Amino acid sequence: MSLFIYACSSNNSEKKADRTYAEESAPAASDPNAYDPHRGEGKFDKVDLGDKLDVAMAEAGKTIVDLKCASCHKMTDEKLVGPGWKGVSERRKPEWIMNFITNPDAMLDKDPELQAQLELCLVRMPNQNLSDDDARKILEYMRQNDGVK
């Protein structure tokens, strides 16, 4: 699964110790068709991560990643077919990650940063038809990869 075209060449190194994310202005709430760059396009509006890493969930996420994602993504910042995943859980909100995992087509069609990354990576992420539960496990594995304990 080619998960994060966004990270393909991004060198954004914002620290997320306080779990805040990129300061972008969200679209006006009165425009239901506006794309929200903080949460992406999909059903996830709020993802509760908890204070600590769920190790069992991260291990299950690794199993899914090894099966569906590792052929295109490395857990480092190195590009393979798609971008490396290092730091992605620090650069993006969990809602955005979950929405991209479960709804990549709409995200690629609407997110200007993803469209720019697509020009660099040259391969559109396929929809792997992952469940919400699988997406959450992958997110937890990404968090583990980024040093969350």
C-alpha positions as CSV (number, residue, x, y, z in Angstrom):
1,M,0.0,0.0,0.0
2,S,1.4,3.3,-1.0
3,L,0.3,5.2,2.0
4,F,1.8,8.6,2.3
5,I,2.6,10.4,-0.9
6,Y,2.7,13.6,1.3
7,A,6.0,12.5,2.9
8,C,7.8,11.8,-0.4
9,S,10.0,14.9,-0.3
10,S,8.8,16.8,2.7
11,N,11.5,17.9,5.1
12,N,9.0,19.5,7.5
13,S,10.5,18.9,10.9
14,E,8.0,20.5,13.2
15,K,8.2,19.0,16.7
16,K,4.9,17.6,18.0
17,A,5.6,17.2,21.7
18,D,2.4,19.1,22.5
19,R,0.6,17.1,19.8
20,T,-0.2,20.3,17.8
21,Y,0.0,20.2,14.1
22,A,0.8,22.4,11.1
23,E,-0.8,25.9,11.5
24,E,-2.9,26.0,8.4
25,S,-6.2,27.8,8.3
26,A,-9.1,25.4,8.1
27,P,-11.9,26.1,5.6
28,A,-14.9,28.0,6.7
29,A,-17.4,25.8,8.5
30,S,-20.2,27.2,6.4
31,D,-18.8,25.6,3.2
32,P,-19.5,21.9,3.4
33,N,-17.6,21.3,0.1
34,A,-14.4,22.8,1.4
35,Y,-11.4,20.6,1.9
36,D,-9.9,20.6,5.4
37,P,-6.1,20.1,5.2
38,H,-6.0,19.1,8.9
39,R,-8.3,16.1,8.7
40,G,-8.4,15.3,5.1
41,E,-11.4,13.8,3.3
42,G,-13.3,11.0,5.0
43,K,-15.3,9.9,8.0
44,F,-12.7,10.5,10.7
45,D,-13.2,13.8,12.6
46,K,-11.6,12.8,15.9
47,V,-9.1,10.0,16.7
48,D,-8.3,9.4,20.3
49,L,-4.7,8.3,20.6
50,G,-4.4,8.1,24.3
51,D,-1.3,9.1,26.3
52,K,0.8,6.0,25.6
53,L,1.4,3.7,22.7
54,D,-0.7,0.6,22.4
55,V,2.0,-1.9,21.8
56,A,-0.3,-4.8,20.8
57,M,-2.1,-2.6,18.3
58,A,1.3,-1.4,16.9
59,E,2.4,-5.1,16.5
60,A,-0.8,-5.9,14.6
61,G,-0.2,-2.8,12.5
62,K,3.3,-4.0,11.6
63,T,1.8,-7.3,10.4
64,I,-0.6,-5.3,8.1
65,V,2.2,-3.0,6.9
66,D,4.4,-6.0,6.1
67,L,1.7,-7.5,4.0
68,K,0.1,-4.4,2.3
69,C,2.5,-1.5,2.6
70,A,6.2,-2.5,2.8
71,S,6.5,-3.2,-1.0
72,C,6.1,0.6,-1.6
73,H,7.1,2.2,1.7
74,K,10.1,2.2,4.0
75,M,9.8,3.1,7.7
76,T,12.7,5.6,7.2
77,D,12.6,8.8,5.3
78,E,13.8,7.0,2.1
79,K,11.5,6.9,-0.9
80,L,10.9,3.5,-2.4
81,V,7.9,3.5,-4.8
82,G,6.1,5.8,-2.4
83,P,7.6,8.0,0.3
84,G,9.2,6.8,3.5
85,W,7.0,7.0,6.6
86,K,9.5,8.4,9.1
87,G,7.9,11.4,11.0
88,V,4.6,11.2,9.3
89,S,2.7,10.9,12.6
90,E,4.4,14.0,13.7
91,R,3.6,16.0,10.6
92,R,0.0,15.0,10.2
93,K,-3.0,14.8,12.5
94,P,-4.2,11.3,13.2
95,E,-7.6,12.1,11.5
96,W,-5.7,12.9,8.3
97,I,-3.7,9.7,8.4
98,M,-6.8,7.6,9.1
99,N,-8.8,9.3,6.3
100,F,-5.9,8.8,3.9
101,I,-5.5,5.2,4.7
102,T,-9.2,4.5,4.2
103,N,-10.0,7.0,1.5
104,P,-6.9,7.7,-0.6
105,D,-8.7,8.4,-3.9
106,A,-10.7,11.4,-2.6
107,M,-7.7,12.7,-0.7
108,L,-5.5,12.5,-3.8
109,D,-8.2,14.3,-5.8
110,K,-8.6,17.1,-3.2
111,D,-5.4,17.7,-1.2
112,P,-3.0,20.1,-3.0
113,E,0.0,18.9,-1.0
114,L,-0.7,15.3,-2.0
115,Q,-1.1,16.3,-5.6
116,A,2.3,18.0,-5.5
117,Q,3.8,14.9,-4.0
118,L,2.2,12.7,-6.7
119,E,4.2,14.7,-9.3
120,L,7.4,13.6,-7.4
121,C,6.5,10.0,-6.6
122,L,4.8,9.4,-10.0
123,V,2.6,6.6,-8.6
124,R,-0.9,7.0,-7.2
125,M,-1.5,5.2,-4.0
126,P,-4.0,2.4,-4.6
127,N,-7.0,1.9,-2.3
128,Q,-6.2,-1.2,-0.3
129,N,-9.7,-1.4,1.1
130,L,-8.4,-1.5,4.6
131,S,-10.9,-1.5,7.5
132,D,-11.1,1.3,10.0
133,D,-9.6,-1.1,12.6
134,D,-6.7,-1.9,10.2
135,A,-6.1,1.8,9.6
136,R,-6.0,2.5,13.4
137,K,-3.4,-0.4,13.8
138,I,-1.3,1.0,11.0
139,L,-1.4,4.5,12.6
140,E,-0.3,3.0,15.9
141,Y,2.6,1.3,14.2
142,M,3.6,4.6,12.5
143,R,3.5,6.3,16.0
144,Q,5.8,3.6,17.3
145,N,8.1,4.1,14.4
146,D,8.2,7.8,15.2
147,G,9.3,7.1,18.8
148,V,6.0,7.3,20.7
149,K,6.3,5.1,23.9
